[in-house]
Amino acid sequence: MTEHNPNLGAQALEIAGSQSEFVPEGSPFNDAQRAYLNGLFGGLHALSKGGGEAAQTPLQIYFGSQTGTAEALCKNLRKLAATKGFKASIADMNSVTPADLANAESGAEHMLFIAATCGEGDAADNAVTFMEALGADDFPALPARLNFAVLGLGDSSYVQFNQAAKDLDERLAALGATRVADLVACDLDYDDDFAGWCETVFATPAFQSAAGDAVATAPEPAKPAFDKTHPFMGTLMNATCLSAKASAKRVNHVEISLCGGGADLDYDVGDALGVWPLNDMADVDAILAVTNLADKEVVTLKTGTASLRQALFKSFDLTTLTAKAAELWGYEMQNGDHVMDALPHLTDLTAQSLIDGLRTLQPRLYSISSSPQKYPGEVHLTIGEVHYTHNGRKGKGVTSTYLGSRLQTGGAVGVYVHKAPHFHLPDDDTVPLIMIGPGTGIAPFHAFLQDRETRGVTADNWLFFGDQHAANDYLYKDALEAWDANGHLNKLSLAWSRDTDHKCYVQHLIEQDGAAFFEWLERGAAIYVCGDALRMAADVDAAIHRVVAEYGKLDADAAKAYVDALRKAHRYQRDVY
């Protein structure tokens, strides 16, 4: 999952300045009271100017969001827009057709897009149909009066960094719309870039000249106490290996206590847990050795100062080499290079320039594999440890190994709940579920099944699961077979890709049982997919289209329309990365 914490409302509002400061600092009110009074007086002021409702310019804000971050940023952007004289509406990209843009009436000339990139350059699910339509060769020109700007959310460790946002930005301009501000392609640490983009957009002549009455926003309800920037210190209760020793990958079941966090750590099945790791001190020592820098030298961070050793241990990504770092260090970067590929070639590196080039360490989001109904005060995760070899050096995933082997039982770990608004159980408990999650993609479906069982839900459940070998990689075997035996799982379809000469994957089982799969869809089943976006999710999507075409007796276009309708009705949801 390449998106991260959206809790930037306060920072974005700072950009608004003081154009609605009716109650100044130093007055006998606290911050919350001042914010309320400024909002009240701002609204009254706007009414007095226009003799009625504040005259604000319409602004359309569209998002493509896989995990909810882009959508949350849009909500912050809407609040900021009100202070700049715009009345903004928010929608996902799939809810608007490109034809709507081409035929936009006067008064709908300003549009902002926040687009996340998923996997290797793909648009988020709630932006896919919009992007496909926009990219059609015969799509008509857009009017030049449409003013737009695009912010991208991505991860620079992927080759196709922010590709969805780049494609959107280029295509809108090519069709004739007016780009008012350059694309800003954010990496994982996007706070400053988001704030800067907001400032730039609203300072452009197109937005300045169109702005209506500024209105201060009313105070918001209190937000959860724990988020990305203010994590809760959970306690590691247990980390148990689920896979056999002979498995190609160690997979751990991790249990973390949330006791003391209260309602601020409430989660629903389908949500993710953000986990803040610490680097392996062995990796810190390797960087200090190759650079010959003094570990006690003091460096300056955004949050203050620290010794070089402490900064490397707690605050920075020691693997990902960004274009910014290569430029700063004067290193000619090759695709796939890591930080340790560059460091041996740098002769004048200082402790501060090393830190200035490194990407900030970020939390890792993991799909939650437990139900709070069954395990109140706890959260469980299903995590595959990442180990690899790069240019002759052994490497590892920081967070997966931190939780799996480096953090001791009883140790504290910073966590927060990341809401996933587009990957939740149906409100209607009678809806049948089709869940497709090979490997660690089983995590949310283990939670779904736990939750439905604990609440006594009797609707049908069908799970597709698989991995390399049944003997080594059958995650949660006891629980799945118990649910299969007692009927909580109506169907359990297992794919083991290395147990026979013929490789079998979950997408093959979907097609093999295509008649039943389509019958479940026809009686209202919802499809959920979790796991690898690049290969598995794409192959599963293609298999679903083929099943719908064959058993629905539809041509390719009609099958696509059928699947698109499932997405629009939230009956086809994916948590892919």
N, C-alpha and C positions, 0 to 999 in steps of 0.2 A: 504494500500500500504506500503510495508516494506522497500522500498529502499529510499535513500536520496541524497542530493546534490553532484554532481560529480566534482565540480570545484577545482580539486587538482593538476592541471598541474604544477603550480609553485613549490609546495611542492615536488612532485615526481621528478621534474628536479633537485632540490637541491641535491638529492641523487646521481646524476650523477657525482658530484665532478667537478674537474677542468681539466679533461683530454682533453678538447677542448677549453681551455682558451688561445686564441691567443692575445686578447686585454685585458690586465689586468685592474683591478679596479684602479682608479687614473688617467687613461688615459683621454684625453680631449673629452670624448664622454659621452652621457647620456646612461641609461640602455638599451633603445630600440636600439640605434645605436651600442652599444657594442654587443648586442645579434645578430644583423644582421651581423656585421663584423666577429664575431666568427663563425657564420654559414657559411659565405662565405669562410673564410680562412680554416675552417675545411674541407669543401668540396674540395677546391683546394689541401689541404694537402693530402687528401685521394686519389685524382686523381694522384698526383705526386708519391705516393707510389706504386700504382698499374698500372700506365700507362693508366688508363681508369676509368671506373666507380668504386666507392668505393666498396671494396670486403667485403660485409656484409653477415652474416650467416642468412638463412631463419628462421623465427619464426612464428608459427601459434598461433593466439590468438582467443579464442572462448568465446562467452558470452551466458548466459541465462538471459534475462533481461525483466521484466514485465513492468516497468515504465520508462526505459531508463537509469537508473543509472549505471548498470553494463556495458552497451554498452559505455557510456561516459567514464568510468574508463578505458576501453580497449583502447580508443583513447589516453588517457593520457599515458597509458602503452606503446603504440606504439611509441610515441615520445621519451619516456625515453629509449626504446630499441635501437633506432638509436644511442644514445650517448654511448651505451654499445657494439656496434658492430653487431647489429642484424637488419635485414630488416623484419619488422613484417607485416603480413596481418591480417585483422580482419574479422570475420564472426560469425553469430549466429550458435549455435550448430546444429540446424535442417538442416543447409545447408551442413553439412558434415555427411556422414554415418560412423558408426563404421567400416564398411568394408574398407573405405578409410584409416582409421588409421592402420588397420591390414596390408594393402598393401602399406603403405607409402614408397615412394622411398627414396633412400639415399639423404641426404640434407634436409629432412623434419622431423628431429628427435626431435625438440624442440617445445613443446606445452604448453601454459598457458591457464587456464580456470578461468573465473570469473562467478560464478553461484549464482543467487538470488534464495531464497526460498520464495514461495508464499503460503498464507493460512497455512494449517497445514502440512507442509513438502513437498509440491508439487514443481516440477520444473516449471520454467517460460514457457509460451506457446511456445516460440521460442527455447525451449530445450526439449520439451516433447517427440517428436518422436525419437530424438537421444537417450535419456535416456531409452526409451522403447526398442529400438533395442540393446543398449549396455547391457541391463539387461537380454536378452534372454539366456535361459539355454544352447543353442547350439552355442552360439557365439564363434568364434575361438579365440585362444590366440593372444595377441598383442606382437610384438617384444620388447625385453628388451632395444633395442636402442632408443625406444621412451621415451624421458625425459619429465616429466610433473610436474606441480604444480597447485594447486587449491586454489583460494580465494573465500570464501563464503560471501554473503550479507544476513543478516537476522535480526530478532528482538527477543531478549531473553525473551520477555514477552509471546512468543508462546512456547508451549510444544515441538514441533518438530523444535527446533531452528537450522537453517542452515542445515536441513536434506537433501535437494537436493544436496548441496555441499559435505556433508559427504558421501552420496551414490555414487556420481561421483568419489570422491577421492578413496574410498574403491574399487569400481568396476574396475577402471583403473589399480590399483595396483594388484588386484586379477587376472586380465587377463594377467598380465606379463609386463606391462609398468613400467618404473623406476620412482619412486617418488623422485624428487631431493630436495624437501623442504616440510615440514609438512604443512598440511592444516591449513590455518588461517581462523577462523570463526568469521567474523566481526559482531558486534552489530550495532545499529543505528548510533553511533558515531564512524565511521570507519576510520577517517583520518589517525591517527597514525598507525593503523594496516595495512592499505593499503601501506603506505610508507615503513613500516618495512618489509612487505612481498616482495615488489619490491627489496629492498636492499638485502634481504636474497637470493632471487632467482638468481640474477645476480652475487652474490658472490659464488655460488656453483661451485664445480670443473667442473661439466658437462657444465655449461654455460661459466665459465671463459676460459676453454680450447677450446671452440668452437667459441668464439667471434671473429668477423672480425674487420674491420676498424670502429672506432668510428666516427660518423658524428654529428656535432652540428645541431640542428633543426633550421630552419629559424623562424623569429618572426611570431607569429600568428596574425590574425586580432583581433582587440579589442573585448573583450567579453562584454556582457551586464554589466552595472554598478551595477546591483542589483542581488544578488544571496543569497544562504543560509547564507553565512558568512557576507554579506553586504546587508541586507534587505532594502527595501524601506518602509518608514513610511506612510502607507496608512491611510485613515480616514474612520471610520465606519459611513456610511450614514444612514443605517437602518437595523434592525433585526426584521422580522415579523414572527409570528408563523403561519405555514401552516396547522398544524394538529388541530383537535378539542380538547377541554378540556378533553373530555372523552377518548382520544386516550391513548394507553399504552406508547406512546413515543412522546415527544415534538420534532417537526421538524421545523427548522427555515430557512427562506429565508433571507440570509445575503447579503447586498450590501456594497461594499467598493470602495471608490474613489481612483483612481490611478493618479489623476491630479498632474502634476509636474514630473512624472516619465518618460514621453516621450516614445521614441521607445524602450528603454531598458525594458519596461514592456509590449511590444506587445505580444499578445498571440493568439493562434488559438483555435477554439472549439476542445475539446478533451484533451487539456492541463490541468494541475492541478495548483493550487495555494498553495504555501507553506506559512503557517501562524505560526508566533512565538507567543506563549502564555505567560502569566504570571500565576504563581500558585495562588490559592486562599489563602489569608492571614490567613484564618481560619485553613487551613491545616498546614501552617507554625507554627501557634500558638500551634497546637496539638502536633507537633513534639518537639517543644521547651519545652512544658509542660511535656511530657513523658520522655524526656532525662534529664530534669533539667539543660540544658546548657544555658549559658548567651547569649542573642541574639546579644549583641554588641561585642562579642569576634571576633577578626580578624582571618580569615582563608585565606589560600593561594590557589588560583585557577590558571589554566593555563594562564589566561589573566592578572593576578595580584593579588590583595588582595581585600577583602570585609568583611563586618560584616557578621556574621553567618546568621542573619535574611535576609539580602539582597541576600546572596548567595542562601538560600533556596527559596526565593521568585522568583528570576529571572533565576537561572542557573541549577537547578537539578530536576530530576524526583523523586517525593516524594512517588511514588507508587511501581514501579517495583523493586523487590528484585532480584539481580543477584547472581550467584554463587560466583563471585569475592567478592561481599560485604559480603556474608555469611562467606567466608573464612577469610576475613580481620577482621571481627567482632567476629569470633569464635562462630558463631551461626549454629546450626544444622538445615539446611533448609529443609522444606517439600514442595512438589510440590504445587504450588498455593499460597505460602506465599507472602505477601506484606511487604513493609518496616515496616509498623506499627505492623506487627506480630512479628518482630524481636526485635524492640527497647525496649519494656518493659523487655526483658530478658538480656539486656546488662548492666553490672555494672561498667565497666571501660571505657566507651565510651568518647572520647574527641570530641570537635568541629571539629578538623581537621580530625580525623579518620571517623567521620560521613560523612563529605564531600567527603573524599577519597573513600568511599564505594558506594556513590550514583551514579547512572547513569546520565550522562549529559542530561538536558532537550533538547528535539529535536522539530523542527517544525512539524506540522501535514500537510499532503498533502490532499487537497480536490479537487475533480473533479469540474471544472468550469461549471456553469449552465447558462451562458449568452454568447451571441455572440457579439464580439467587433464591428461587422457591425451595430448592433442595439444600443449598449450602449458603444460608444467610451469613453475611459477614466474611465470606471467602470469595476468592475468584480463582478459577483454574485455567491453565493455558496448555496448549499442545504445541511443543516447539522442537523443530528439527535443528540440531546443532550444525552449523555451517563450518566445514573444514575444506581447504583446497590448497593447491600448490600453484604459485604464480612466479614465473621466471626463476624457478629453482628454490624459491622460499616458501615455507609453509605459512598459510594464512588461515584466518578464522573469522567467523561472525562475532562481533563484540558482545551483543546482547544475548545471543543464543548460548554462548559458552559461559557468559557471566552467570546466567540463571541456572545453567545445566551443571556446571562444575566448579566455578570460581567463587560464587557466593555460598557461604556456609549456612546450613540450617539455623534458623534463628536470626540471621542477618537482616538488616534493614535495606529496603530498596524503594526508590522513589517511583510512584505510580499515579496514574489518573485515568478516569474513564473517558474514552473517546466515543461519543454517540455516533451511531451509524444509521441515520434516518431512513436510508433506502435499503436496509437489509434486516428487516424484522419480520416476525411471524405475522400472519394475517390477523386482523381484528376478529374475524369470524373463525371460531375454533372448529367449525365443521368443514373447512376447506382442506382437501387432501394435499399432502406435501410430497413433492419429488425433490430429493436432495442429492446433489452430485458433488462429492468431495473426496477425491483420492489423496493419499498421503496425509500430510498435516491439514489438508483441506477438510478433513473430518471434524475439525474443532467446533465450528458453530453448530454442526448438525448433532454432535454429541450433546451440546447444550439444548438444542431444539427438542430432541427426544427426551432428555431428562425433564425439561420443563413441561412438556405435554403429559408425560407420565405422572409427574408430581401433582399436576392440576387435574388429573383424571380425564383428560381430553381423549376421546375415542375415535377421532377422525383418522383416515387412512394415512399411512406413512410408507414411503418407498425410498430406500437409500441405495445409491451407487457408491461403492468404495473399492479401492484397489491400491496396489503398489507392486513392488517387484516380486516378492516371494511370500506365499501364505505362511510359511514356517517362521519367517524372520520379521515380517512387516505388517502383521495383522493387528493394527492399533485398536485398542479397546475391544478385543475379541470377546472376552467374557460378557461384557455389557451388550454388544451387538447380537451375540447369539442368544442371550437371554431374552432380549426384546423380540428377536425373530421367533423364538419358541413360544412366548406368551401372547403373540399376536400384536404387540404394540408396533412392531415392524411388520406390515403386510407383505412387503417384498424386500429382500436383501440381495442385491446383485453385486457380485464380487469379481474383480478383474485382476489377475496376477500375470504381469507382463513377462516374467522370466521363468515361469514354471513349466512352460512348454516351448517347443520350437516356434510356435505361432504366437507372436506377441498379442496379448489381449488387453485393451484399455477400456475405460468406462464408456467412451464414445461408441465402441463396437457393441457393447451390451445394450446401449440405447437403441441401436438399429436392429439388433437381434430380437429385441422385445418391443419393436416399434408399434405393433398393433395395440398392445396394452398401454404403451406410453401415450399414444394419441388418444386412446379411450379415456385415460385419466385426465388429459387436457380438456377433452370435450365435456367432462362432468365437473370441470371447474378447478382442477389441481393447479397449484402454484409451483413453479420451478425455482430452485435455488442452486447456485453453483459457487463453489469456493475453491481457490487454489491458483495454480500457475496461469497467468493471463496469456503468455506468449504461445504456448503449445496446447495445453489441456483445454483451457476455456474456449479457445478458437476452434479446436476440433469438436468439442461438445456442441458448440453453437451450430457448426456446419451439420452435425448429425441430427440435431433437433430440426433444422430446416428440411433435411431430407426426409425425416419421418413424417413431418407435417405434410410435405408435398405428396409422398407416396400414399399415406393412409387417409389423408384428407382429399385425395384426388385433385390436387391443385398444381398449377404450373409454378415455376420458380418465383415469379412476381407475386402471385397470390399467397404462396407460402411465406414469403418475406413479410407481406402485409399482415398475415396471421400472427407471426412471431412479434412483429412490431406492436400489434395490438396487445399482446401479452405484456410486453414491456410497459406500455402506456397505462395498463390497468394494474401495474405493480405485481403481476403474476409471473414475471421472469426477472429475478433479482440476482445480482452477482457480487461477490466479494473476491475480487481477483487482484493479483499483484505480480 
